[in-house]
Amino acid sequence: MGLVLKGRIGKKGALYLPKRVMRELGVREGTRVLLIVRRGELVVKPVFDPFELALKAPKFAGTTVEEFERESEEMQRELLED
């Protein structure tokens, strides 16, 4: 079944998650979540910012500033030729 812990509902309906749940989901204060109510149960799914994911994800390729500039100049030349 996975991790099962208790949380609580605070003022104005705020849902407080235990730190262990937050660590397990990889979320922190301010992370947006998708709330799904299905058959009397609440499912909470994190919705991560794509830019944040890109910064945190393992890097699998590398480039230098010079390579990037060279590619950019080539693309600009191709676009301006049309």
JOGI-V293995 format. One record per residue. N is the residue number from 1. RES is the residue in one small letter. OMEGA is omega in whole degrees, 0 to 359 (NA if undefined). Layout:
N/RES/OMEGA ; N/RES/OMEGA
This chain:
1/m/181 ; 2/g/182 ; 3/l/178 ; 4/v/179 ; 5/l/178 ; 6/k/172 ; 7/g/176 ; 8/r/176 ; 9/i/181 ; 10/g/180 ; 11/k/178 ; 12/k/175 ; 13/g/180 ; 14/a/178 ; 15/l/181 ; 16/y/180 ; 17/l/174 ; 18/p/181 ; 19/k/180 ; 20/r/178 ; 21/v/180 ; 22/m/178 ; 23/r/181 ; 24/e/180 ; 25/l/182 ; 26/g/181 ; 27/v/176 ; 28/r/179 ; 29/e/179 ; 30/g/178 ; 31/t/177 ; 32/r/180 ; 33/v/174 ; 34/l/180 ; 35/l/181 ; 36/i/176 ; 37/v/184 ; 38/r/179 ; 39/r/176 ; 40/g/178 ; 41/e/177 ; 42/l/176 ; 43/v/181 ; 44/v/179 ; 45/k/178 ; 46/p/174 ; 47/v/186 ; 48/f/176 ; 49/d/183 ; 50/p/180 ; 51/f/178 ; 52/e/177 ; 53/l/180 ; 54/a/180 ; 55/l/184 ; 56/k/185 ; 57/a/177 ; 58/p/181 ; 59/k/182 ; 60/f/179 ; 61/a/179 ; 62/g/177 ; 63/t/177 ; 64/t/177 ; 65/v/181 ; 66/e/178 ; 67/e/179 ; 68/f/180 ; 69/e/179 ; 70/r/178 ; 71/e/180 ; 72/s/179 ; 73/e/178 ; 74/e/180 ; 75/m/179 ; 76/q/177 ; 77/r/179 ; 78/e/181 ; 79/l/182 ; 80/l/180 ; 81/e/183 ; 82/d/NA
